Amino acid sequence: MYLFVSGPPGICKTTVGSLLAELLGAASLDLDAAIARRERTTAEALIARLGMEEFRDLESAALARLDPTPAWTVVATGGGTALRAPNRARMRELGLLLGLGGSLATVTRGLERTIAKRVHLTESPAAHARRVLKERRAAYADTDAAFVVDGATAGEVARAIAAWLASSRGVRVDVAGEHPYAVRLRAGLLDDAGPVLAGLGWQGTVAVVSDATVARLYGRSLAASLARAGLAPAAIRVPTGERAKSLPALRRLWNDLVA
């Protein structure tokens, strides 16, 4: 699943996208950089040679080439990628469209920091920021979730997005290996654990493995959720902390699971 980071130029989409990918253990892709690699030049050179509209065509083509995938991939889009409605529709076909927003001062500062690569600009950063925020307001507002970056670091914005994903949409992390499995994160998921597991085909007795502290905090609600779904929870205790990471503790756990 793709997470597309959109917003005005200078809003730190690439930095936020990279940090968000790191938090989620996801792949990271900068759309403009991908276009530049494919064309064997720089995005700035392409814009100078082709003009902005033809560069937008390259952005649309790059989105069209993305294959659907269950793996997490964070994509930092160009400042104009979301201007075309078909592009926004394509991004939603592949995942979620996340918008970064900020004040005129924030966007202006971002443009000033990155002015060296914006060879196509014919106006001051402040004037460009003012025009972009006015003309593109509707396109930038058409997102699945919006995050204001004013006064926040890129890391704080990335953590806010990750927290929103986990709390409202849920996060699935697929762990590969000889015996692959999925890890699911979502606020309130323990209360829905019974229906989720039953929907995956689970039945009969379910072992609930935890230490005493976790069991005291969450065991009752989890057991109730499992019971409501027709599952029979069996509590298994392991030592707290580092004491659980030993061969004797593992041996006891195996015996309890067999029983």
C-alpha positions as protocol buffer text, in pm:
chain_id: "A"
residue {
  index: 1
  type: MET
  ca { x: 0 y: 0 z: 0 }
}
residue {
  index: 2
  type: TYR
  ca { x: 128 y: 343 z: -93 }
}
residue {
  index: 3
  type: LEU
  ca { x: 124 y: 653 z: 127 }
}
residue {
  index: 4
  type: PHE
  ca { x: 148 y: 961 z: -94 }
}
residue {
  index: 5
  type: VAL
  ca { x: 276 y: 1276 z: 78 }
}
residue {
  index: 6
  type: SER
  ca { x: 142 y: 1583 z: -98 }
}
residue {
  index: 7
  type: GLY
  ca { x: 152 y: 1958 z: -42 }
}
residue {
  index: 8
  type: PRO
  ca { x: 296 y: 2287 z: -164 }
}
residue {
  index: 9
  type: PRO
  ca { x: 660 y: 2325 z: -266 }
}
residue {
  index: 10
  type: GLY
  ca { x: 902 y: 2377 z: 21 }
}
residue {
  index: 11
  type: ILE
  ca { x: 683 y: 2203 z: 280 }
}
residue {
  index: 12
  type: CYS
  ca { x: 944 y: 1924 z: 339 }
}
residue {
  index: 13
  type: LYS
  ca { x: 752 y: 1642 z: 170 }
}
residue {
  index: 14
  type: THR
  ca { x: 1069 y: 1447 z: 87 }
}
residue {
  index: 15
  type: THR
  ca { x: 1212 y: 1473 z: 438 }
}
residue {
  index: 16
  type: VAL
  ca { x: 883 y: 1387 z: 608 }
}
residue {
  index: 17
  type: GLY
  ca { x: 828 y: 1098 z: 366 }
}
residue {
  index: 18
  type: SER
  ca { x: 1172 y: 954 z: 433 }
}
residue {
  index: 19
  type: LEU
  ca { x: 1127 y: 975 z: 811 }
}
residue {
  index: 20
  type: LEU
  ca { x: 776 y: 827 z: 790 }
}
residue {
  index: 21
  type: ALA
  ca { x: 910 y: 534 z: 587 }
}
residue {
  index: 22
  type: GLU
  ca { x: 1176 y: 477 z: 852 }
}
residue {
  index: 23
  type: LEU
  ca { x: 915 y: 477 z: 1129 }
}
residue {
  index: 24
  type: LEU
  ca { x: 696 y: 228 z: 943 }
}
residue {
  index: 25
  type: GLY
  ca { x: 977 y: 9 z: 813 }
}
residue {
  index: 26
  type: ALA
  ca { x: 853 y: 95 z: 465 }
}
residue {
  index: 27
  type: ALA
  ca { x: 1016 y: 163 z: 130 }
}
residue {
  index: 28
  type: SER
  ca { x: 1068 y: 528 z: 39 }
}
residue {
  index: 29
  type: LEU
  ca { x: 1027 y: 685 z: -304 }
}
residue {
  index: 30
  type: ASP
  ca { x: 1072 y: 1044 z: -419 }
}
residue {
  index: 31
  type: LEU
  ca { x: 861 y: 1081 z: -734 }
}
residue {
  index: 32
  type: ASP
  ca { x: 1065 y: 1362 z: -889 }
}
residue {
  index: 33
  type: ALA
  ca { x: 1389 y: 1174 z: -820 }
}
residue {
  index: 34
  type: ALA
  ca { x: 1243 y: 861 z: -981 }
}
residue {
  index: 35
  type: ILE
  ca { x: 1151 y: 1060 z: -1290 }
}
residue {
  index: 36
  type: ALA
  ca { x: 1499 y: 1210 z: -1306 }
}
residue {
  index: 37
  type: ARG
  ca { x: 1661 y: 865 z: -1283 }
}
residue {
  index: 38
  type: ARG
  ca { x: 1441 y: 732 z: -1561 }
}
residue {
  index: 39
  type: GLU
  ca { x: 1521 y: 1029 z: -1786 }
}
residue {
  index: 40
  type: ARG
  ca { x: 1890 y: 1024 z: -1685 }
}
residue {
  index: 41
  type: THR
  ca { x: 1900 y: 1390 z: -1588 }
}
residue {
  index: 42
  type: THR
  ca { x: 1775 y: 1614 z: -1307 }
}
residue {
  index: 43
  type: ALA
  ca { x: 1421 y: 1730 z: -1241 }
}
residue {
  index: 44
  type: GLU
  ca { x: 1544 y: 2090 z: -1271 }
}
residue {
  index: 45
  type: ALA
  ca { x: 1692 y: 2021 z: -1616 }
}
residue {
  index: 46
  type: LEU
  ca { x: 1373 y: 1849 z: -1729 }
}
residue {
  index: 47
  type: ILE
  ca { x: 1158 y: 2142 z: -1619 }
}
residue {
  index: 48
  type: ALA
  ca { x: 1390 y: 2387 z: -1791 }
}
residue {
  index: 49
  type: ARG
  ca { x: 1388 y: 2185 z: -2114 }
}
residue {
  index: 50
  type: LEU
  ca { x: 1027 y: 2065 z: -2130 }
}
residue {
  index: 51
  type: GLY
  ca { x: 835 y: 2321 z: -1931 }
}
residue {
  index: 52
  type: MET
  ca { x: 616 y: 2257 z: -1631 }
}
residue {
  index: 53
  type: GLU
  ca { x: 316 y: 2105 z: -1809 }
}
residue {
  index: 54
  type: GLU
  ca { x: 522 y: 1840 z: -1988 }
}
residue {
  index: 55
  type: PHE
  ca { x: 696 y: 1764 z: -1660 }
}
residue {
  index: 56
  type: ARG
  ca { x: 349 y: 1713 z: -1510 }
}
residue {
  index: 57
  type: ASP
  ca { x: 289 y: 1459 z: -1788 }
}
residue {
  index: 58
  type: LEU
  ca { x: 598 y: 1270 z: -1667 }
}
residue {
  index: 59
  type: GLU
  ca { x: 460 y: 1276 z: -1311 }
}
residue {
  index: 60
  type: SER
  ca { x: 129 y: 1130 z: -1432 }
}
residue {
  index: 61
  type: ALA
  ca { x: 314 y: 861 z: -1625 }
}
residue {
  index: 62
  type: ALA
  ca { x: 524 y: 775 z: -1319 }
}
residue {
  index: 63
  type: LEU
  ca { x: 208 y: 728 z: -1111 }
}
residue {
  index: 64
  type: ALA
  ca { x: 60 y: 509 z: -1383 }
}
residue {
  index: 65
  type: ARG
  ca { x: 367 y: 282 z: -1373 }
}
residue {
  index: 66
  type: LEU
  ca { x: 335 y: 210 z: -1001 }
}
residue {
  index: 67
  type: ASP
  ca { x: 213 y: -144 z: -940 }
}
residue {
  index: 68
  type: PRO
  ca { x: -34 y: -213 z: -656 }
}
residue {
  index: 69
  type: THR
  ca { x: 140 y: -377 z: -363 }
}
residue {
  index: 70
  type: PRO
  ca { x: 52 y: -481 z: -7 }
}
residue {
  index: 71
  type: ALA
  ca { x: 397 y: -363 z: 105 }
}
residue {
  index: 72
  type: TRP
  ca { x: 423 y: -20 z: 264 }
}
residue {
  index: 73
  type: THR
  ca { x: 577 y: 241 z: 35 }
}
residue {
  index: 74
  type: VAL
  ca { x: 590 y: 612 z: 120 }
}
residue {
  index: 75
  type: VAL
  ca { x: 596 y: 837 z: -187 }
}
residue {
  index: 76
  type: ALA
  ca { x: 697 y: 1203 z: -169 }
}
residue {
  index: 77
  type: THR
  ca { x: 521 y: 1374 z: -459 }
}
residue {
  index: 78
  type: GLY
  ca { x: 614 y: 1694 z: -638 }
}
residue {
  index: 79
  type: GLY
  ca { x: 440 y: 2016 z: -546 }
}
residue {
  index: 80
  type: GLY
  ca { x: 225 y: 1997 z: -857 }
}
residue {
  index: 81
  type: THR
  ca { x: 149 y: 1624 z: -868 }
}
residue {
  index: 82
  type: ALA
  ca { x: -183 y: 1661 z: -688 }
}
residue {
  index: 83
  type: LEU
  ca { x: -306 y: 1942 z: -913 }
}
residue {
  index: 84
  type: ARG
  ca { x: -447 y: 1700 z: -1169 }
}
residue {
  index: 85
  type: ALA
  ca { x: -764 y: 1523 z: -1056 }
}
residue {
  index: 86
  type: PRO
  ca { x: -669 y: 1198 z: -1238 }
}
residue {
  index: 87
  type: ASN
  ca { x: -344 y: 1194 z: -1041 }
}
residue {
  index: 88
  type: ARG
  ca { x: -532 y: 1224 z: -712 }
}
residue {
  index: 89
  type: ALA
  ca { x: -765 y: 944 z: -822 }
}
residue {
  index: 90
  type: ARG
  ca { x: -469 y: 723 z: -915 }
}
residue {
  index: 91
  type: MET
  ca { x: -303 y: 782 z: -579 }
}
residue {
  index: 92
  type: ARG
  ca { x: -623 y: 680 z: -402 }
}
residue {
  index: 93
  type: GLU
  ca { x: -641 y: 364 z: -613 }
}
residue {
  index: 94
  type: LEU
  ca { x: -298 y: 270 z: -480 }
}
residue {
  index: 95
  type: GLY
  ca { x: -329 y: 387 z: -120 }
}
residue {
  index: 96
  type: LEU
  ca { x: -379 y: 702 z: 85 }
}
residue {
  index: 97
  type: LEU
  ca { x: -324 y: 1065 z: -5 }
}
residue {
  index: 98
  type: LEU
  ca { x: -172 y: 1256 z: 289 }
}
residue {
  index: 99
  type: GLY
  ca { x: -152 y: 1633 z: 271 }
}
residue {
  index: 100
  type: LEU
  ca { x: 101 y: 1861 z: 438 }
}
residue {
  index: 101
  type: GLY
  ca { x: -7 y: 2220 z: 488 }
}
residue {
  index: 102
  type: GLY
  ca { x: 135 y: 2534 z: 639 }
}
residue {
  index: 103
  type: SER
  ca { x: 113 y: 2909 z: 660 }
}
residue {
  index: 104
  type: LEU
  ca { x: 243 y: 3154 z: 402 }
}
residue {
  index: 105
  type: ALA
  ca { x: 549 y: 3214 z: 621 }
}
residue {
  index: 106
  type: THR
  ca { x: 625 y: 2841 z: 649 }
}
residue {
  index: 107
  type: VAL
  ca { x: 600 y: 2780 z: 273 }
}
residue {
  index: 108
  type: THR
  ca { x: 805 y: 3092 z: 201 }
}
residue {
  index: 109
  type: ARG
  ca { x: 1085 y: 2977 z: 432 }
}
residue {
  index: 110
  type: GLY
  ca { x: 1080 y: 2635 z: 269 }
}
residue {
  index: 111
  type: LEU
  ca { x: 1111 y: 2788 z: -77 }
}
residue {
  index: 112
  type: GLU
  ca { x: 1396 y: 3009 z: 39 }
}
residue {
  index: 113
  type: ARG
  ca { x: 1585 y: 2707 z: 173 }
}
residue {
  index: 114
  type: THR
  ca { x: 1546 y: 2520 z: -157 }
}
residue {
  index: 115
  type: ILE
  ca { x: 1564 y: 2811 z: -401 }
}
residue {
  index: 116
  type: ALA
  ca { x: 1883 y: 2679 z: -563 }
}
residue {
  index: 117
  type: LYS
  ca { x: 1698 y: 2390 z: -727 }
}
residue {
  index: 118
  type: ARG
  ca { x: 1400 y: 2596 z: -838 }
}
residue {
  index: 119
  type: VAL
  ca { x: 1550 y: 2734 z: -1156 }
}
residue {
  index: 120
  type: HIS
  ca { x: 1206 y: 2776 z: -1312 }
}
residue {
  index: 121
  type: LEU
  ca { x: 1090 y: 3036 z: -1060 }
}
residue {
  index: 122
  type: THR
  ca { x: 1052 y: 3387 z: -1199 }
}
residue {
  index: 123
  type: GLU
  ca { x: 916 y: 3546 z: -882 }
}
residue {
  index: 124
  type: SER
  ca { x: 1029 y: 3580 z: -524 }
}
residue {
  index: 125
  type: PRO
  ca { x: 973 y: 3293 z: -278 }
}
residue {
  index: 126
  type: ALA
  ca { x: 712 y: 3496 z: -92 }
}
residue {
  index: 127
  type: ALA
  ca { x: 522 y: 3583 z: -411 }
}
residue {
  index: 128
  type: HIS
  ca { x: 537 y: 3223 z: -534 }
}
residue {
  index: 129
  type: ALA
  ca { x: 418 y: 3089 z: -199 }
}
residue {
  index: 130
  type: ARG
  ca { x: 128 y: 3334 z: -193 }
}
residue {
  index: 131
  type: ARG
  ca { x: 18 y: 3246 z: -545 }
}
residue {
  index: 132
  type: VAL
  ca { x: 55 y: 2869 z: -498 }
}
residue {
  index: 133
  type: LEU
  ca { x: -143 y: 2864 z: -173 }
}
residue {
  index: 134
  type: LYS
  ca { x: -422 y: 3064 z: -334 }
}
residue {
  index: 135
  type: GLU
  ca { x: -443 y: 2892 z: -674 }
}
residue {
  index: 136
  type: ARG
  ca { x: -393 y: 2535 z: -548 }
}
residue {
  index: 137
  type: ARG
  ca { x: -602 y: 2552 z: -231 }
}
residue {
  index: 138
  type: ALA
  ca { x: -874 y: 2316 z: -355 }
}
residue {
  index: 139
  type: ALA
  ca { x: -631 y: 2057 z: -490 }
}
residue {
  index: 140
  type: TYR
  ca { x: -421 y: 2052 z: -174 }
}
residue {
  index: 141
  type: ALA
  ca { x: -735 y: 2022 z: 40 }
}
residue {
  index: 142
  type: ASP
  ca { x: -848 y: 1707 z: -145 }
}
residue {
  index: 143
  type: THR
  ca { x: -668 y: 1455 z: 78 }
}
residue {
  index: 144
  type: ASP
  ca { x: -749 y: 1158 z: 298 }
}
residue {
  index: 145
  type: ALA
  ca { x: -583 y: 1331 z: 594 }
}
residue {
  index: 146
  type: ALA
  ca { x: -418 y: 1671 z: 639 }
}
residue {
  index: 147
  type: PHE
  ca { x: -133 y: 1765 z: 872 }
}
residue {
  index: 148
  type: VAL
  ca { x: -22 y: 2120 z: 952 }
}
residue {
  index: 149
  type: VAL
  ca { x: 355 y: 2153 z: 979 }
}
residue {
  index: 150
  type: ASP
  ca { x: 376 y: 2506 z: 1124 }
}
residue {
  index: 151
  type: GLY
  ca { x: 619 y: 2509 z: 1416 }
}
residue {
  index: 152
  type: ALA
  ca { x: 688 y: 2134 z: 1396 }
}
residue {
  index: 153
  type: THR
  ca { x: 1001 y: 1950 z: 1292 }
}
residue {
  index: 154
  type: ALA
  ca { x: 989 y: 1697 z: 1008 }
}
residue {
  index: 155
  type: GLY
  ca { x: 1029 y: 1420 z: 1264 }
}
residue {
  index: 156
  type: GLU
  ca { x: 733 y: 1544 z: 1465 }
}
residue {
  index: 157
  type: VAL
  ca { x: 517 y: 1556 z: 1152 }
}
residue {
  index: 158
  type: ALA
  ca { x: 623 y: 1202 z: 1054 }
}
residue {
  index: 159
  type: ARG
  ca { x: 538 y: 1073 z: 1402 }
}
residue {
  index: 160
  type: ALA
  ca { x: 199 y: 1247 z: 1390 }
}
residue {
  index: 161
  type: ILE
  ca { x: 118 y: 1075 z: 1060 }
}
residue {
  index: 162
  type: ALA
  ca { x: 230 y: 737 z: 1195 }
}
residue {
  index: 163
  type: ALA
  ca { x: 17 y: 787 z: 1507 }
}
residue {
  index: 164
  type: TRP
  ca { x: -285 y: 878 z: 1293 }
}
residue {
  index: 165
  type: LEU
  ca { x: -237 y: 569 z: 1078 }
}
residue {
  index: 166
  type: ALA
  ca { x: -213 y: 340 z: 1379 }
}
residue {
  index: 167
  type: SER
  ca { x: -507 y: 496 z: 1563 }
}
residue {
  index: 168
  type: SER
  ca { x: -759 y: 559 z: 1287 }
}
residue {
  index: 169
  type: ARG
  ca { x: -671 y: 338 z: 990 }
}
residue {
  index: 170
  type: GLY
  ca { x: -454 y: 69 z: 1141 }
}
residue {
  index: 171
  type: VAL
  ca { x: -113 y: -51 z: 1031 }
}
residue {
  index: 172
  type: ARG
  ca { x: -26 y: -397 z: 901 }
}
residue {
  index: 173
  type: VAL
  ca { x: 338 y: -502 z: 896 }
}
residue {
  index: 174
  type: ASP
  ca { x: 413 y: -822 z: 703 }
}
residue {
  index: 175
  type: VAL
  ca { x: 707 y: -1011 z: 854 }
}
residue {
  index: 176
  type: ALA
  ca { x: 881 y: -1228 z: 598 }
}
residue {
  index: 177
  type: GLY
  ca { x: 1078 y: -1548 z: 653 }
}
residue {
  index: 178
  type: GLU
  ca { x: 1022 y: -1921 z: 653 }
}
residue {
  index: 179
  type: HIS
  ca { x: 698 y: -1873 z: 849 }
}
residue {
  index: 180
  type: PRO
  ca { x: 567 y: -1527 z: 748 }
}
residue {
  index: 181
  type: TYR
  ca { x: 305 y: -1354 z: 959 }
}
residue {
  index: 182
  type: ALA
  ca { x: 136 y: -1017 z: 989 }
}
residue {
  index: 183
  type: VAL
  ca { x: 156 y: -771 z: 1277 }
}
residue {
  index: 184
  type: ARG
  ca { x: -146 y: -543 z: 1310 }
}
residue {
  index: 185
  type: LEU
  ca { x: -148 y: -211 z: 1495 }
}
residue {
  index: 186
  type: ARG
  ca { x: -458 y: -2 z: 1561 }
}
residue {
  index: 187
  type: ALA
  ca { x: -604 y: 186 z: 1854 }
}
residue {
  index: 188
  type: GLY
  ca { x: -872 y: -28 z: 2017 }
}
residue {
  index: 189
  type: LEU
  ca { x: -766 y: -341 z: 1829 }
}
residue {
  index: 190
  type: LEU
  ca { x: -767 y: -557 z: 2143 }
}
residue {
  index: 191
  type: ASP
  ca { x: -1139 y: -493 z: 2183 }
}
residue {
  index: 192
  type: ASP
  ca { x: -1192 y: -623 z: 1827 }
}
residue {
  index: 193
  type: ALA
  ca { x: -937 y: -906 z: 1846 }
}
residue {
  index: 194
  type: GLY
  ca { x: -1203 y: -1177 z: 1868 }
}
residue {
  index: 195
  type: PRO
  ca { x: -1391 y: -1083 z: 1549 }
}
residue {
  index: 196
  type: VAL
  ca { x: -1061 y: -1019 z: 1366 }
}
residue {
  index: 197
  type: LEU
  ca { x: -922 y: -1364 z: 1452 }
}
residue {
  index: 198
  type: ALA
  ca { x: -1252 y: -1537 z: 1386 }
}
residue {
  index: 199
  type: GLY
  ca { x: -1260 y: -1367 z: 1045 }
}
residue {
  index: 200
  type: LEU
  ca { x: -916 y: -1515 z: 976 }
}
residue {
  index: 201
  type: GLY
  ca { x: -1050 y: -1862 z: 1045 }
}
residue {
  index: 202
  type: TRP
  ca { x: -939 y: -1908 z: 1403 }
}
residue {
  index: 203
  type: GLN
  ca { x: -1154 y: -2135 z: 1620 }
}
residue {
  index: 204
  type: GLY
  ca { x: -1141 y: -2327 z: 1946 }
}
residue {
  index: 205
  type: THR
  ca { x: -889 y: -2248 z: 2218 }
}
residue {
  index: 206
  type: VAL
  ca { x: -664 y: -1945 z: 2178 }
}
residue {
  index: 207
  type: ALA
  ca { x: -350 y: -1903 z: 2388 }
}
residue {
  index: 208
  type: VAL
  ca { x: -301 y: -1551 z: 2524 }
}
residue {
  index: 209
  type: VAL
  ca { x: 67 y: -1511 z: 2614 }
}
residue {
  index: 210
  type: SER
  ca { x: 169 y: -1217 z: 2832 }
}
residue {
  index: 211
  type: ASP
  ca { x: 348 y: -1120 z: 3147 }
}
residue {
  index: 212
  type: ALA
  ca { x: 158 y: -1031 z: 3462 }
}
residue {
  index: 213
  type: THR
  ca { x: 166 y: -654 z: 3405 }
}
residue {
  index: 214
  type: VAL
  ca { x: 27 y: -671 z: 3052 }
}
residue {
  index: 215
  type: ALA
  ca { x: -234 y: -926 z: 3161 }
}
residue {
  index: 216
  type: ARG
  ca { x: -351 y: -698 z: 3442 }
}
residue {
  index: 217
  type: LEU
  ca { x: -388 y: -402 z: 3204 }
}
residue {
  index: 218
  type: TYR
  ca { x: -541 y: -571 z: 2899 }
}
residue {
  index: 219
  type: GLY
  ca { x: -618 y: -934 z: 2973 }
}
residue {
  index: 220
  type: ARG
  ca { x: -982 y: -892 z: 3075 }
}
residue {
  index: 221
  type: SER
  ca { x: -1088 y: -689 z: 2769 }
}
residue {
  index: 222
  type: LEU
  ca { x: -900 y: -923 z: 2533 }
}
residue {
  index: 223
  type: ALA
  ca { x: -1053 y: -1234 z: 2689 }
}
residue {
  index: 224
  type: ALA
  ca { x: -1400 y: -1083 z: 2664 }
}
residue {
  index: 225
  type: SER
  ca { x: -1348 y: -1000 z: 2296 }
}
residue {
  index: 226
  type: LEU
  ca { x: -1230 y: -1355 z: 2222 }
}
residue {
  index: 227
  type: ALA
  ca { x: -1524 y: -1506 z: 2410 }
}
residue {
  index: 228
  type: ARG
  ca { x: -1777 y: -1292 z: 2224 }
}
residue {
  index: 229
  type: ALA
  ca { x: -1639 y: -1434 z: 1898 }
}
residue {
  index: 230
  type: GLY
  ca { x: -1679 y: -1793 z: 2019 }
}
residue {
  index: 231
  type: LEU
  ca { x: -1313 y: -1844 z: 2101 }
}
residue {
  index: 232
  type: ALA
  ca { x: -1189 y: -1989 z: 2429 }
}
residue {
  index: 233
  type: PRO
  ca { x: -898 y: -1786 z: 2573 }
}
residue {
  index: 234
  type: ALA
  ca { x: -631 y: -1973 z: 2770 }
}
residue {
  index: 235
  type: ALA
  ca { x: -399 y: -1743 z: 2967 }
}
residue {
  index: 236
  type: ILE
  ca { x: -28 y: -1830 z: 2967 }
}
residue {
  index: 237
  type: ARG
  ca { x: 213 y: -1626 z: 3178 }
}
residue {
  index: 238
  type: VAL
  ca { x: 575 y: -1557 z: 3100 }
}
residue {
  index: 239
  type: PRO
  ca { x: 828 y: -1378 z: 3324 }
}
residue {
  index: 240
  type: THR
  ca { x: 852 y: -1001 z: 3306 }
}
residue {
  index: 241
  type: GLY
  ca { x: 1130 y: -830 z: 3113 }
}
residue {
  index: 242
  type: GLU
  ca { x: 1462 y: -994 z: 3037 }
}
residue {
  index: 243
  type: ARG
  ca { x: 1381 y: -1302 z: 3244 }
}
residue {
  index: 244
  type: ALA
  ca { x: 1144 y: -1412 z: 2965 }
}
residue {
  index: 245
  type: LYS
  ca { x: 1434 y: -1423 z: 2718 }
}
residue {
  index: 246
  type: SER
  ca { x: 1588 y: -1750 z: 2834 }
}
residue {
  index: 247
  type: LEU
  ca { x: 1579 y: -2115 z: 2737 }
}
residue {
  index: 248
  type: PRO
  ca { x: 1407 y: -2222 z: 3065 }
}
residue {
  index: 249
  type: ALA
  ca { x: 1132 y: -1964 z: 3005 }
}
residue {
  index: 250
  type: LEU
  ca { x: 1093 y: -2084 z: 2646 }
}
residue {
  index: 251
  type: ARG
  ca { x: 1078 y: -2446 z: 2763 }
}
residue {
  index: 252
  type: ARG
  ca { x: 799 y: -2362 z: 3008 }
}
residue {
  index: 253
  type: LEU
  ca { x: 612 y: -2173 z: 2737 }
}
residue {
  index: 254
  type: TRP
  ca { x: 633 y: -2467 z: 2497 }
}
residue {
  index: 255
  type: ASN
  ca { x: 501 y: -2703 z: 2769 }
}
residue {
  index: 256
  type: ASP
  ca { x: 214 y: -2466 z: 2845 }
}
residue {
  index: 257
  type: LEU
  ca { x: 125 y: -2440 z: 2477 }
}
residue {
  index: 258
  type: VAL
  ca { x: 130 y: -2819 z: 2438 }
}
residue {
  index: 259
  type: ALA
  ca { x: -96 y: -2851 z: 2742 }
}
